[in-house]
Amino acid sequence: MNFMEIAKARQSCRAYEESTAVEQEKLEVILEAGRLAPSACNGQPYHFTVCTGETAKAVAKACGGLGMNKFALQAPVLIVISEMPYVKSAAMGARVKGNDYRSIDIGIAAAYLTAEAAAQGLGTCILGWFDDEKIRNICGIEFPVRLVITLGYAKPEEKLREKKRKETSELATQM
């Protein structure tokens, strides 16, 4: 797949084949894509905690509440992305420029992870609704959880949906 094919194929999956495990080789390639993602000052201010089995189920439950993310319980893998401290140069730049580079970097890493998952034939969903404290306790994570990504094979009925996006002219200006 080229990148445009990946961009067109990747969507938020909300129905997973619970009994189909993600192959370790595919998981390693997905994590490598995240490792290769660009970040401010090459600081990579994030950590990926890969959860499977009962740990994945416990994390999925911590992503629920008020009817949210019920499908996460079906995903055989959950990747918890936690925010790590800045490297010194990025910390200085963040203070001087008033930018939250860690959040930007975490978003880029999540995009790389999910794009590679799509290239590997897997479904993903990026979750922002979760209980930080519960997940940190479950996973033994010291630093704040920023995103959780569900990962697995989509059920056959999880068909590719038409993407509803703004027109490029609404998003971009050429000068």
Phi and psi in degrees as GROMACS dihedral restraints (atoms count N, CA, C in turn):
[ dihedral_restraints ]
;  ai    aj    ak    al  type     phi  dphi    fc
    3     4     5     6     1   -87.9    20    10
    4     5     6     7     1   173.9    20    10
    6     7     8     9     1   -62.7    20    10
    7     8     9    10     1   -40.4    20    10
    9    10    11    12     1   -64.1    20    10
   10    11    12    13     1   -35.6    20    10
   12    13    14    15     1   -64.7    20    10
   13    14    15    16     1   -40.6    20    10
   15    16    17    18     1   -64.0    20    10
   16    17    18    19     1   -46.2    20    10
   18    19    20    21     1   -60.6    20    10
   19    20    21    22     1   -35.8    20    10
   21    22    23    24     1   -77.7    20    10
   22    23    24    25     1   -29.1    20    10
   24    25    26    27     1   -87.1    20    10
   25    26    27    28     1   -27.5    20    10
   27    28    29    30     1   -74.8    20    10
   28    29    30    31     1   129.0    20    10
   30    31    32    33     1  -147.5    20    10
   31    32    33    34     1   166.6    20    10
   33    34    35    36     1   -74.5    20    10
   34    35    36    37     1   114.1    20    10
   36    37    38    39     1   -85.8    20    10
   37    38    39    40     1   133.9    20    10
   39    40    41    42     1  -129.5    20    10
   40    41    42    43     1    21.7    20    10
   42    43    44    45     1  -153.5    20    10
   43    44    45    46     1   110.9    20    10
   45    46    47    48     1  -113.6    20    10
   46    47    48    49     1   151.3    20    10
   48    49    50    51     1   -78.1    20    10
   49    50    51    52     1    98.0    20    10
   51    52    53    54     1   -59.3    20    10
   52    53    54    55     1   -36.9    20    10
   54    55    56    57     1   -87.1    20    10
   55    56    57    58     1    -1.0    20    10
   57    58    59    60     1  -102.6    20    10
   58    59    60    61     1   112.3    20    10
   60    61    62    63     1   -73.4    20    10
   61    62    63    64     1   153.9    20    10
   63    64    65    66     1   -86.3    20    10
   64    65    66    67     1   128.0    20    10
   66    67    68    69     1   -63.6    20    10
   67    68    69    70     1   139.7    20    10
   69    70    71    72     1   -57.7    20    10
   70    71    72    73     1   -37.4    20    10
   72    73    74    75     1   -62.1    20    10
   73    74    75    76     1   -41.6    20    10
   75    76    77    78     1   -68.1    20    10
   76    77    78    79     1   -41.2    20    10
   78    79    80    81     1   -61.4    20    10
   79    80    81    82     1   -40.3    20    10
   81    82    83    84     1   -64.8    20    10
   82    83    84    85     1   -39.2    20    10
   84    85    86    87     1   -66.5    20    10
   85    86    87    88     1   -40.2    20    10
   87    88    89    90     1   -63.3    20    10
   88    89    90    91     1   -44.7    20    10
   90    91    92    93     1   -65.4    20    10
   91    92    93    94     1   -35.4    20    10
   93    94    95    96     1   -64.6    20    10
   94    95    96    97     1   -38.6    20    10
   96    97    98    99     1   -60.8    20    10
   97    98    99   100     1   -42.2    20    10
   99   100   101   102     1   -63.5    20    10
  100   101   102   103     1   -38.9    20    10
  102   103   104   105     1   -64.1    20    10
  103   104   105   106     1   -33.9    20    10
  105   106   107   108     1   -84.3    20    10
  106   107   108   109     1    -6.1    20    10
  108   109   110   111     1   -60.5    20    10
  109   110   111   112     1   141.6    20    10
  111   112   113   114     1   -69.3    20    10
  112   113   114   115     1   151.2    20    10
  114   115   116   117     1  -151.1    20    10
  115   116   117   118     1   157.1    20    10
  117   118   119   120     1   -56.8    20    10
  118   119   120   121     1   126.1    20    10
  120   121   122   123     1    55.8    20    10
  121   122   123   124     1    24.9    20    10
  123   124   125   126     1    51.8    20    10
  124   125   126   127     1    31.9    20    10
  126   127   128   129     1   -77.8    20    10
  127   128   129   130     1   -22.3    20    10
  129   130   131   132     1    42.4    20    10
  130   131   132   133     1    65.8    20    10
  132   133   134   135     1   -81.5    20    10
  133   134   135   136     1    52.0    20    10
  135   136   137   138     1  -150.6    20    10
  136   137   138   139     1   162.5    20    10
  138   139   140   141     1  -137.1    20    10
  139   140   141   142     1   138.2    20    10
  141   142   143   144     1  -102.6    20    10
  142   143   144   145     1   120.7    20    10
  144   145   146   147     1  -108.4    20    10
  145   146   147   148     1   115.3    20    10
  147   148   149   150     1   -92.2    20    10
  148   149   150   151     1   120.3    20    10
  150   151   152   153     1  -112.6    20    10
  151   152   153   154     1   131.1    20    10
  153   154   155   156     1  -133.5    20    10
  154   155   156   157     1   172.9    20    10
  156   157   158   159     1    58.2    20    10
  157   158   159   160     1  -137.9    20    10
  159   160   161   162     1   -65.8    20    10
  160   161   162   163     1   -31.1    20    10
  162   163   164   165     1   -64.8    20    10
  163   164   165   166     1   -42.5    20    10
  165   166   167   168     1   -61.3    20    10
  166   167   168   169     1   -41.5    20    10
  168   169   170   171     1   -63.2    20    10
  169   170   171   172     1   -42.1    20    10
  171   172   173   174     1   -66.0    20    10
  172   173   174   175     1   -41.2    20    10
  174   175   176   177     1   -65.9    20    10
  175   176   177   178     1   -41.1    20    10
  177   178   179   180     1   -59.3    20    10
  178   179   180   181     1   -40.7    20    10
  180   181   182   183     1   -63.9    20    10
  181   182   183   184     1   -34.6    20    10
  183   184   185   186     1   -73.8    20    10
  184   185   186   187     1    -7.7    20    10
  186   187   188   189     1   -99.6    20    10
  187   188   189   190     1     5.7    20    10
  189   190   191   192     1   -99.7    20    10
  190   191   192   193     1  -164.8    20    10
  192   193   194   195     1   109.8    20    10
  193   194   195   196     1   139.8    20    10
  195   196   197   198     1    53.8    20    10
  196   197   198   199     1    31.9    20    10
  198   199   200   201     1    78.2    20    10
  199   200   201   202     1     7.9    20    10
  201   202   203   204     1   -85.6    20    10
  202   203   204   205     1   145.3    20    10
  204   205   206   207     1    55.9    20    10
  205   206   207   208     1    33.2    20    10
  207   208   209   210     1   -57.6    20    10
  208   209   210   211     1   -34.0    20    10
  210   211   212   213     1   -63.1    20    10
  211   212   213   214     1   -21.5    20    10
  213   214   215   216     1   -59.2    20    10
  214   215   216   217     1   -28.1    20    10
  216   217   218   219     1   -64.7    20    10
  217   218   219   220     1   -21.4    20    10
  219   220   221   222     1   -82.0    20    10
  220   221   222   223     1   -23.7    20    10
  222   223   224   225     1   -70.9    20    10
  223   224   225   226     1   127.9    20    10
  225   226   227   228     1   -73.1    20    10
  226   227   228   229     1   -18.4    20    10
  228   229   230   231     1  -133.9    20    10
  229   230   231   232     1   137.5    20    10
  231   232   233   234     1  -126.4    20    10
  232   233   234   235     1   131.5    20    10
  234   235   236   237     1  -107.3    20    10
  235   236   237   238     1   116.9    20    10
  237   238   239   240     1   -93.4    20    10
  238   239   240   241     1   124.4    20    10
  240   241   242   243     1  -105.4    20    10
  241   242   243   244     1   115.8    20    10
  243   244   245   246     1  -107.3    20    10
  244   245   246   247     1   152.4    20    10
  246   247   248   249     1   -89.5    20    10
  247   248   249   250     1   124.1    20    10
  249   250   251   252     1  -100.5    20    10
  250   251   252   253     1   165.6    20    10
  252   253   254   255     1   -63.9    20    10
  253   254   255   256     1   153.9    20    10
  255   256   257   258     1   -64.5    20    10
  256   257   258   259     1   153.6    20    10
  258   259   260   261     1   -76.7    20    10
  259   260   261   262     1   158.5    20    10
  261   262   263   264     1   -56.7    20    10
  262   263   264   265     1   -43.5    20    10
  264   265   266   267     1   -66.9    20    10
  265   266   267   268     1   -39.2    20    10
  267   268   269   270     1   -69.8    20    10
  268   269   270   271     1   -36.1    20    10
  270   271   272   273     1   -62.7    20    10
  271   272   273   274     1   -42.5    20    10
  273   274   275   276     1   -64.6    20    10
  274   275   276   277     1   -45.7    20    10
  276   277   278   279     1   -60.8    20    10
  277   278   279   280     1   -39.1    20    10
  279   280   281   282     1   -63.4    20    10
  280   281   282   283     1   -41.8    20    10
  282   283   284   285     1   -67.4    20    10
  283   284   285   286     1   -45.8    20    10
  285   286   287   288     1   -66.6    20    10
  286   287   288   289     1   -44.0    20    10
  288   289   290   291     1   -95.1    20    10
  289   290   291   292     1   -10.3    20    10
  291   292   293   294     1    69.1    20    10
  292   293   294   295     1    28.9    20    10
  294   295   296   297     1  -106.2    20    10
  295   296   297   298     1   143.9    20    10
  297   298   299   300     1   -94.3    20    10
  298   299   300   301     1    80.4    20    10
  300   301   302   303     1   -63.2    20    10
  301   302   303   304     1   -31.6    20    10
  303   304   305   306     1   -62.0    20    10
  304   305   306   307     1   -44.2    20    10
  306   307   308   309     1   -63.1    20    10
  307   308   309   310     1   -40.3    20    10
  309   310   311   312     1   -61.9    20    10
  310   311   312   313     1   -48.6    20    10
  312   313   314   315     1   -61.9    20    10
  313   314   315   316     1   -40.2    20    10
  315   316   317   318     1   -64.4    20    10
  316   317   318   319     1   -40.2    20    10
  318   319   320   321     1   -62.5    20    10
  319   320   321   322     1   -41.6    20    10
  321   322   323   324     1   -64.6    20    10
  322   323   324   325     1   -45.2    20    10
  324   325   326   327     1   -60.6    20    10
  325   326   327   328     1   -41.7    20    10
  327   328   329   330     1   -62.7    20    10
  328   329   330   331     1   -39.5    20    10
  330   331   332   333     1   -63.9    20    10
  331   332   333   334     1   -42.5    20    10
  333   334   335   336     1   -64.0    20    10
  334   335   336   337     1   -45.0    20    10
  336   337   338   339     1   -59.0    20    10
  337   338   339   340     1   -48.0    20    10
  339   340   341   342     1   -72.5    20    10
  340   341   342   343     1   -32.5    20    10
  342   343   344   345     1   -67.0    20    10
  343   344   345   346     1   -44.0    20    10
  345   346   347   348     1   -66.8    20    10
  346   347   348   349     1   -36.6    20    10
  348   349   350   351     1   -59.3    20    10
  349   350   351   352     1   -43.2    20    10
  351   352   353   354     1   -61.5    20    10
  352   353   354   355     1   -41.9    20    10
  354   355   356   357     1   -63.5    20    10
  355   356   357   358     1   -27.9    20    10
  357   358   359   360     1   -87.3    20    10
  358   359   360   361     1     2.3    20    10
  360   361   362   363     1    82.7    20    10
  361   362   363   364     1    20.3    20    10
  363   364   365   366     1  -109.9    20    10
  364   365   366   367     1   155.2    20    10
  366   367   368   369     1   -98.3    20    10
  367   368   369   370     1   153.2    20    10
  369   370   371   372     1  -144.2    20    10
  370   371   372   373     1   160.4    20    10
  372   373   374   375     1  -146.2    20    10
  373   374   375   376     1   131.4    20    10
  375   376   377   378     1   -91.1    20    10
  376   377   378   379     1   120.1    20    10
  378   379   380   381     1  -106.5    20    10
  379   380   381   382     1   132.9    20    10
  381   382   383   384     1  -114.0    20    10
  382   383   384   385     1    -4.4    20    10
  384   385   386   387     1  -101.6    20    10
  385   386   387   388     1   109.4    20    10
  387   388   389   390     1  -164.5    20    10
  388   389   390   391     1   167.7    20    10
  390   391   392   393     1   -99.7    20    10
  391   392   393   394     1   101.3    20    10
  393   394   395   396     1   -53.6    20    10
  394   395   396   397     1   -49.9    20    10
  396   397   398   399     1   -61.3    20    10
  397   398   399   400     1   -43.7    20    10
  399   400   401   402     1   -62.2    20    10
  400   401   402   403     1   -45.4    20    10
  402   403   404   405     1   -66.4    20    10
  403   404   405   406     1   -40.4    20    10
  405   406   407   408     1   -60.7    20    10
  406   407   408   409     1   -40.1    20    10
  408   409   410   411     1   -67.5    20    10
  409   410   411   412     1   -43.8    20    10
  411   412   413   414     1   -60.9    20    10
  412   413   414   415     1   -44.3    20    10
  414   415   416   417     1   -96.0    20    10
  415   416   417   418     1    -5.5    20    10
  417   418   419   420     1    65.8    20    10
  418   419   420   421     1    40.1    20    10
  420   421   422   423     1   -96.6    20    10
  421   422   423   424     1   130.8    20    10
  423   424   425   426     1   -82.0    20    10
  424   425   426   427     1   -36.6    20    10
  426   427   428   429     1   -99.0    20    10
  427   428   429   430     1   161.7    20    10
  429   430   431   432     1   -59.3    20    10
  430   431   432   433     1   139.7    20    10
  432   433   434   435     1   -81.4    20    10
  433   434   435   436     1   132.4    20    10
  435   436   437   438     1  -111.5    20    10
  436   437   438   439     1   -34.4    20    10
  438   439   440   441     1  -148.5    20    10
  439   440   441   442     1   155.4    20    10
  441   442   443   444     1  -128.4    20    10
  442   443   444   445     1   133.4    20    10
  444   445   446   447     1  -115.0    20    10
  445   446   447   448     1   123.4    20    10
  447   448   449   450     1   -82.3    20    10
  448   449   450   451     1   146.6    20    10
  450   451   452   453     1  -147.1    20    10
  451   452   453   454     1   133.4    20    10
  453   454   455   456     1   171.4    20    10
  454   455   456   457     1  -175.8    20    10
  456   457   458   459     1   -83.4    20    10
  457   458   459   460     1   130.7    20    10
  459   460   461   462     1   -70.3    20    10
  460   461   462   463     1   144.8    20    10
  462   463   464   465     1   -64.7    20    10
  463   464   465   466     1   151.7    20    10
  465   466   467   468     1   -55.7    20    10
  466   467   468   469     1   -32.1    20    10
  468   469   470   471     1   -75.0    20    10
  469   470   471   472     1    -8.4    20    10
  471   472   473   474     1   -82.1    20    10
  472   473   474   475     1    76.6    20    10
  474   475   476   477     1   -76.9    20    10
  475   476   477   478     1   155.5    20    10
  477   478   479   480     1   -65.0    20    10
  478   479   480   481     1   123.8    20    10
  480   481   482   483     1   -92.0    20    10
  481   482   483   484     1   152.6    20    10
  483   484   485   486     1   -65.6    20    10
  484   485   486   487     1   131.6    20    10
  486   487   488   489     1   -79.6    20    10
  487   488   489   490     1   128.4    20    10
  489   490   491   492     1  -106.7    20    10
  490   491   492   493     1   105.7    20    10
  492   493   494   495     1  -133.6    20    10
  493   494   495   496     1   157.9    20    10
  495   496   497   498     1   -64.3    20    10
  496   497   498   499     1   157.2    20    10
  498   499   500   501     1   -69.8    20    10
  499   500   501   502     1   150.1    20    10
  501   502   503   504     1   -55.3    20    10
  502   503   504   505     1   -36.7    20    10
  504   505   506   507     1   -62.7    20    10
  505   506   507   508     1   -23.6    20    10
  507   508   509   510     1   -82.8    20    10
  508   509   510   511     1   -18.6    20    10
  510   511   512   513     1  -107.7    20    10
  511   512   513   514     1   -18.7    20    10
  513   514   515   516     1  -135.4    20    10
  514   515   516   517     1   144.0    20    10
  516   517   518   519     1  -125.8    20    10
  517   518   519   520     1   129.4    20    10
  519   520   521   522     1  -101.7    20    10
  520   521   522   523     1   133.5    20    10
